[in-house]
């Protein structure tokens, strides 16, 4: 199938010349003589690449590029008859893959276009393999989220992403980095809950040789490795209290000292933090510093739970079927209407991550090319909410009724995860220790 290209330029001779040259090379070509028409066509048809002029009669080309980046991931090559370094830099920072100065030689054009299309294809494949289709969907919540990502991406202030487990906080952080002026710099990640508290400082700031037992050589920390890029601090609500003060200092002053060192090292890093915890409650409980919260929460983003955007389940499910089929050597799998109905009836306590895992299970364990309704009923958790089956009983208090509902829900979740408490806690959005306490209080073994 021929690759499709949209050319946006107000000069008719440019449109004619470029479209004729590309059609001769086998490309499918559409043209638009204004920025608004270009945006309209890009939103109604999917293109493999866009050639975009900087100077347009209605909208500045860079503004068109910015709007394209809100909800499109199509590769864009910017063109200009008045090229200069500032324009090229601005275009690149706004997300353009290349900058071509008019008049454009046919060989230069074809090489740039082929590279852009190949890169776009590779990015889409990588996103599918990483499950980044979690950011797709036409629900109002997802449209607004993509718009917010595009807006905050071009700022330099810290971002705090909140939301339940499995909603895609790391994917959002990656999307912000890739759409930011720092996209050519590194993206480093630290899961604050996964690192022993005595090693967090070394992981963040690095250490000198001999700083502690086992430190045989100098090591750069996440901040230094993220210089001129982005540092993603996942589960920041679990950061040890002593480290919160040291992190705040680095964020305020832009400099750090390695563990065991005395040299001040300047760093230029944008921090994106994420948590599934209620940090406002942690502030009240004295578990999180208010000044650090204020420093991280300059640009807040909240990710909606999947159950609040059920309309997106179908498109996510279809994409996960395709991606799981390819990665598990079952490329021709498809969902039946009955199976999709079962998926739509489930409420996904583990959110998009759980949907992706369920789809992979269905793809692997269902026979034939079609995932049937019976396959879905057999392999999916019950689609009937446990709490919905609890009725009012005279003589029982509200606390007793709620305990009964909670007991049933936790028992079903444990059964689904074959008694694995860690997996059950993650799916329910609880800390493992919290789940253990609940089980003991509810009389569950």
N, C-alpha and C positions, 0 to 999 in steps of 0.2 A: 504494500500500500504506500502511495506517494506521501512524503512528508508535506505538511501544510504550513504555509508561511503567510503572515499578514504584514503588508507594508503600509505604514502610516506616514504620509507626506502630503503637503499641500501643493507641491510642484507636479503638474501633470506629466511633464516630460520625464521626471525622475520615476514616477509611478510606471509609466510606459516602458522605460528602458530597463528598470530592475525586474519588473514582472515578466517581460519578454525573455530576459536572460535566465531567470530562474525556471520559467516554464520549459525552456530548451534543455535544462538540466534535469527535468522530470519532476520538479516541485509543483504542488498544487498551490496557487497563489490567489489571495484576495487583497483588495486595496481599500484604503480609506483616506479621504482628502482632508480630514480634520481630526483633532484629538478626541472629541466627543463621539464621532462616528467610529473611531478606532476602538474606544472603550466599549461601545455598544456591541460591536462585532466580536470582540474578545470575550464578552460575557455571554454571548449566545452561541459561540462555537469554540471548540477546543483546537488550539494551534500548537504546532511543534516548535515554532519560533516566531518572534515579531521583530521587524525592522522599524525603528521609530525615529523620526526626525525630531530635533530639539526645538526648532522654531516652527510653531503651528499657529494658525490664525485665531483660534479660540482658546486653546489651553497650552500652556508651556509644556514642552515634551517631558521635562523632568516631573511635572505634576501628573501627567498621564502615567509615567512610569511608577510613581508613588501609588496611584490608585490601582494600577494593575497588581502591584505587590500586595494589596489588601487581601484579595481572595484568589489570586492566580499564582501558579508556580511556573509559568511559561518562560523560557529563556528570552531575554530582550537584548537586542543589539542597537545601540544608539548611533544615529548618523547626524552630521552637522556640516554645513558649508562654511561655518565660521568657527572652526575648531580651535580650541586653545586648551592649555593644560588644566585650567580651573574647571572648564566645562567637562573635560574628560574625567577629572577626579570626582566632580559632583555626580556625574552619571554612574560611575563605578560604585560610589558610596550609596547611591540610591538603589543599587541592585542590578545594574546593567552588566552583562557578561563581557561586552566589548564595546569599543568606541571607534567608529569609522569616520574619517574625514572625507568629505566630497571634494572633487569627483572620486568615486570609488572604483578602483580597478576590479575587473571581474574575478580575477584569481584571488585577490585579497578577500572579496565578498564571499566567494564560495568556500574558501578555507574557514573563515570566521563562522559562517552559517552552519557548515557541517560540524564544526567543533561545538557550537552552541546546542545543536540538536542532540548530538551524542551525549553531551554533559547533562542536558535535561532528561534524557532517557535514563541515564545512569542514576541520577538523583531520584527519579520516580521509583526505579527498581530498588534502590537502597531504602527508601522510605517504606515500601511495601514489606521488605524483609525485616525492617525494624519495627513494623507495626504502626508506622506514623500515619496510617489512614485513620487513626483515632481522632485526628483533627479535622476530618471531613464531616459533612452534614449540612443540611439546609435549614435546620431549626433556627429560630430567632436567636437562641442562646449561642449557637456555634457561629452564626454570621457575625454577631456582635463580638465574640471572642477573637475571631480572625481580624476584625477591624482594630480591636484593641492591641493585638500583637503587632500589627503593622505600624500603629502609632507609637507604641513604646519602644519599638525596635530602633528607631532613629534617634532616640534620646540617649543620654549617657548616665542617667540616674539609676539607682538600684531598683530592682523589681522584686516584689514578694508575691509568690504564687501560692494560693491556698486551694484546698479541695480534698475530697476523700481519696483514699488509696485507689490506685488503678484508673484515675481520671486522665492521666497523661501529662503530669507536671513536667517531667523531664523532656517530653516531646515539645512542649510549649517553650521551655527554656532554649532548646536547640533551634526552634523556629525563630525566636527572637534574635539569637546570635546570628543565624544565617541571613536574616534580613537587615542586620545592623551594619553600620560602617566598619565594624570590627570583624566582619565575616571572613576576611582573609587571615585573621589572627587565630590563635588557639582557643579551643573550648575545653576547659578542665572541669572535672566533676569530683566532688567529695561528698559521700554519704555520711553525715555526722553521726548517725545512729549505728553505723557499721564499723566504725573505728574505735578501738579501746580508748577511753578518755585520756590515758597517759600518753597516747601517741598522736592525739589530734593536733597539738602544737607543732610537732615535727612534720606532720602531713601538710599542714597549711603553710608554715613558714620555712621549712627545711631545717637542716642541722649541719654543724661543722664536724669534721672528723674528731672522734674522741669525746663528743658532747655527752654521750651516755654509753652504757654497755651495749656493744653490738654496732655502734656507729663507727665503722671502720674507715669511712671516707665521707667527704662532703656531699651533701645531697640537697638539691633545690626542692622547695615545697611547691604546693599548688599555685600559690600567688605568683611566685617568680615564673613558673612555667606558663602561667596565663597572661604574662605581660603583653600589653596591647591587644588583649583578647577578652575573654569572658570566663568567669569562675562561677560554676553552678554549685551552690551549697544545698544539697538535698537533706530533708529532715532536719532543718536548722533548729527546730524546736527542741531537739535532743542534744544540742551543743552544751558541754559542761559549763557551769557557771564561771569558773576562772577564765576559760577561753573566750567567753563573751566579751569581757573587758578588753582583752588583747585584740580581738577581731575589730571591735569598735575603734580602737586606736589606729589600726591600719586603714580602716575605711575613712577615718577623718583626716589622717596625715599623709596617706599614700606612701608610707615607708614602713619597713619591718626589719627585725633582726633575726637571723637564724638562731636556732637553739644552740647555745654554747658559743655564740659569736658576739661581737660588739660593733660590727660595721652596720651602719644604716644603709639599707638597700631601697632605692626608689622603685615603685611599681605603679603601672598604669593599667588597672584592671576594673572592668565592670562586673559587679556582683549581682547574680540572680539567685534568690533564695526560695525555698519551697518547704511547705510543711502541711501535714494533714491534721495537725493539732490546733486547738483553739488557743492562739497566742494571747488573746485578750484575757482569758481565764488564767493562763500561765503568768501574765503580768500581775494579776490580782493575788495569785498564790506566791509571788516572789520568785518564780522559777525562771523568769526571763527578764532581762534588763529592758526598761522602758526606753532608754536612750538608744540602745541597739535596735529595738523594734522600730523606732521612728526613723532611724538611718536606713533600715532595710525596706521599710514600707512606703517609700516615696511614690512608687507606681504599683499599686496593688492590682492583682488579677485573680479572680476567683473562677475555678473550673467547675462547671455544672456536673452533677451526677448523671449517669446515663439514664436512670429512671425518670429524670425530669425532661428528657428529650427523646422519648420513645420513637418519634418519627425518624430518627437517625439510625435506628437499629438495623433496618432493612439494608440500607446502603453499606453500612459497616460490615454486616454479615456477608454480603455478596463479595466485598473486597477481601475479607479475611478468608473466605472459601477459595478465592483465586490464589491468594498468596500462600495459604497452607497447602493447596493442591500442588503448586509448583515446588515448594520446598520438601514435600513428602512424596514426590513422584506420583501424584494423583491429579494430573492437570485438568481432567475433564469432569471433575465433580461439580454438581449443581444442587441448589436447594429446591425442594418441592414447596408448593404453597402451604401444605400442612406443616412442614418443618418450620417454615418461616413464621407461621402462626404461633407455634410453640415458643419460638424465640421471642416473639413480640409480647407474649404473656408473662415472661419471666421478669423479675425486677432488678437483677444484677447488683447484689450487694458489693461485688468486687469490681463493678463498673466496666469500662472498655477492656481492661486487662482480662477480666473474667470472660467476657464475650469472646475475645480472641482465643483464649485457652479452650473454651467450650467448642468453638468452631473447629479448632485443630483436632480435638477429640472426635468430633463427628466425621471429619474428613478421613481420619485414619481408621476408625472402627466401623464405619458404615459400609455395607457391601454394595457393589454396583456403582453406576455413575451418578445416581440420584440419592440425595439424603432425604429419606422419607419421614413422614410424621411419626411413624413408629420408632424410627431411629432416634428422633429427637426426644420422644417420650421416655425411651429406654435410657438414654445417656445424659439427659439434662436433669438438673435438680427439679424438685416439684415446683410447678408454676403457681401453686396455690399458696398465698401468704399465710403463714401459720397464725399470725395475730388475727387474721380475718375470721378464723374458725372459732375464736374464743367468744362466747356469749356471756351476757350478764347473768349471774347466778345469785339469787337472793341469799343473803347471809355472808357473802364474800366481799371483802373490802377491795377497793381499787388496787391496792398494793398486791393483794393476793392474785387478782386477775392478771395484773401485769407480769407478776412473777411466773404465772402459768404460761402466758404467751411467750415470755423470754426463754423459759425452760425448753419449750417445744422448738423454738427457733434454733437455739444453740445445739439441741440434740440432733436436729436435722442437718445442721451445718457440719457437725462432727461426723455424722454418718456419711455425708457426701465426701468429706475429706479423709475417710477411712480412719478416723480417730486421731489424725495428725493435728495436734493443738496449734502448732506454729502456723500451719496453712489455714486453719480455721480462723485464728485470730487475725491474720492478714486479710482474709476474705471479708470478715466482719468489721474491719477497720479498728481493731482493738490492739492494745499492747498485750503480749502473751501473758504477762503477770496479771494484767487486769482480767483477762478471760479466766485464768485459773481462780482468781478470787470470786468471780461471778459463779463459776461452776460449783465452787465449794459452798457459796451462800445459797445456791439453788438446789443443793443436794445431788449434783451430777458428778459421776466418777469419770 
